[in-house]
């Protein structure tokens, strides 16, 4: 029996208000992906990447939502998508974490997380979401934070 996870989103930022690391660094704000009450950003924070959703240009945000709702494949990753990206520019060339996204009827599966610039599998997931919960959470990321 597969455990169904719950996906939520909330505005978050790279640094806490009192974090001295933010001095002189970009404190990127983004839509954090909360899985069963746990922040995906915090789970993978050691890689210094941020979720790709909820920030950047309007065009980029709409593109990311299209990807994660499986409305179109990524240009060269196909059905893998950059889920965490460079916190300074969001560019995939700076390094990113990708995830394979599949849909089986009303269940969306996130699996095979990969630190791409090192071609290193990450020991996280898989996660299973009911489509209705998943679709609502992903769509709610649009415009979540001011850029």
C-alpha positions as CSV (number, residue, x, y, z in Angstrom):
1,X,0.0,0.0,0.0
2,X,1.4,3.4,-1.1
3,X,1.2,6.2,1.4
4,X,-0.4,9.3,0.0
5,X,1.5,12.5,0.9
6,X,0.0,16.0,1.3
7,X,1.5,18.9,-0.7
8,X,1.2,22.4,0.5
9,X,3.0,25.6,-0.4
10,X,3.9,28.7,1.6
11,X,6.0,31.8,1.0
12,X,9.5,31.4,2.4
13,X,13.0,32.9,2.0
14,X,16.5,31.7,1.8
15,X,17.6,33.3,5.1
16,X,15.8,33.8,8.4
17,X,15.5,37.4,9.5
18,X,18.4,37.2,11.9
19,X,20.7,34.9,9.9
20,X,24.1,36.5,9.5
21,X,24.7,34.6,6.2
22,X,22.2,36.9,4.5
23,X,24.6,39.9,4.8
24,X,25.7,40.8,1.3
25,X,23.8,37.8,-0.2
26,X,20.6,37.7,-2.1
27,X,17.7,36.7,0.2
28,X,15.6,35.0,-2.5
29,X,12.0,34.5,-1.6
30,X,10.1,31.5,-3.1
31,X,7.2,29.2,-2.8
32,X,8.3,26.5,-0.4
33,X,7.0,23.0,-1.1
34,X,5.7,21.5,2.1
35,X,5.3,17.7,2.1
36,X,3.4,16.2,5.0
37,X,4.3,19.3,7.0
38,X,8.0,19.3,6.2
39,X,9.8,21.8,4.0
40,X,11.4,20.4,0.9
41,X,13.8,23.4,0.9
42,X,14.9,22.6,4.5
43,X,15.3,18.9,3.6
44,X,17.7,19.8,0.8
45,X,19.1,23.1,2.2
46,X,22.7,21.7,2.3
47,X,22.8,22.1,-1.5
48,X,22.2,25.8,-1.4
49,X,19.4,25.7,-4.0
50,X,15.8,27.0,-3.7
51,X,12.4,25.8,-5.0
52,X,11.9,26.8,-8.6
53,X,8.2,27.8,-8.1
54,X,6.7,31.0,-7.0
55,X,9.4,33.5,-8.0
56,X,11.1,34.9,-11.1
57,X,9.4,36.5,-14.1
58,X,5.8,35.9,-14.8
59,X,6.7,33.9,-17.9
60,X,9.1,31.7,-15.9
61,X,6.5,31.0,-13.2
62,X,3.9,30.0,-15.8
63,X,6.4,27.8,-17.5
64,X,7.3,26.0,-14.3
65,X,3.7,25.5,-13.5
66,X,3.1,24.0,-16.9
67,X,5.9,21.6,-16.3
68,X,4.8,20.5,-12.9
69,X,1.2,20.0,-14.0
70,X,2.6,17.8,-16.8
71,X,1.1,20.0,-19.6
72,X,4.4,20.0,-21.4
73,X,7.8,18.2,-21.1
74,X,10.9,20.1,-20.3
75,X,13.0,21.1,-23.3
76,X,15.8,18.6,-22.6
77,X,14.9,16.8,-19.4
78,X,11.5,15.6,-20.8
79,X,9.6,14.4,-17.7
80,X,12.2,15.4,-15.2
81,X,11.9,18.9,-13.9
82,X,14.2,21.3,-12.1
83,X,12.6,21.5,-8.6
84,X,15.4,23.4,-6.8
85,X,17.5,25.9,-8.7
86,X,20.2,28.6,-8.2
87,X,19.0,31.1,-5.5
88,X,20.6,34.0,-7.3
89,X,19.3,33.6,-10.8
90,X,17.2,30.4,-11.2
91,X,19.4,29.4,-14.1
92,X,19.8,25.6,-14.6
93,X,23.4,26.1,-15.8
94,X,24.3,27.1,-12.2
95,X,23.3,23.7,-10.9
96,X,19.9,22.3,-9.8
97,X,18.0,19.4,-8.4
98,X,15.6,17.6,-10.7
99,X,12.8,15.2,-10.0
100,X,11.0,12.7,-12.2
101,X,7.3,13.5,-12.3
102,X,4.8,10.8,-13.3
103,X,1.0,10.6,-13.1
104,X,-0.9,7.4,-12.7
105,X,-4.6,8.2,-12.9
106,X,-5.3,10.5,-9.9
107,X,-1.9,10.1,-8.3
108,X,1.2,12.2,-9.1
109,X,4.6,10.7,-8.2
110,X,7.8,12.6,-7.5
111,X,10.8,10.2,-7.6
112,X,14.4,9.9,-8.5
113,X,15.6,13.2,-7.2
114,X,19.0,14.0,-8.7
115,X,21.6,16.7,-8.0
116,X,22.2,17.4,-11.7
117,X,25.5,19.2,-11.9
118,X,27.1,16.3,-10.0
119,X,24.9,13.6,-11.6
120,X,24.3,12.4,-8.0
121,X,21.1,10.6,-6.9
122,X,19.6,12.0,-3.7
123,X,18.1,9.8,-1.0
124,X,14.7,11.5,-0.8
125,X,11.2,10.3,-1.9
126,X,9.3,9.0,-3.6
127,X,6.3,11.1,-2.8
128,X,2.8,10.4,-3.9
129,X,0.1,13.1,-4.1
130,X,-3.6,13.0,-5.1
131,X,-4.0,15.0,-8.3
132,X,-6.6,17.4,-6.8
133,X,-4.3,18.3,-3.9
134,X,-1.2,18.5,-6.1
135,X,-2.8,20.6,-8.9
136,X,-4.2,23.2,-6.4
137,X,-0.8,23.4,-4.5
138,X,1.2,23.9,-7.8
139,X,-1.2,26.5,-9.2
140,X,-1.2,28.4,-5.8
141,X,2.6,29.1,-6.3
142,X,1.9,31.6,-9.1
143,X,2.8,35.1,-7.8
144,X,3.2,33.8,-4.3
145,X,6.1,36.1,-3.7
146,X,7.0,39.5,-5.0
147,X,10.1,39.6,-7.3
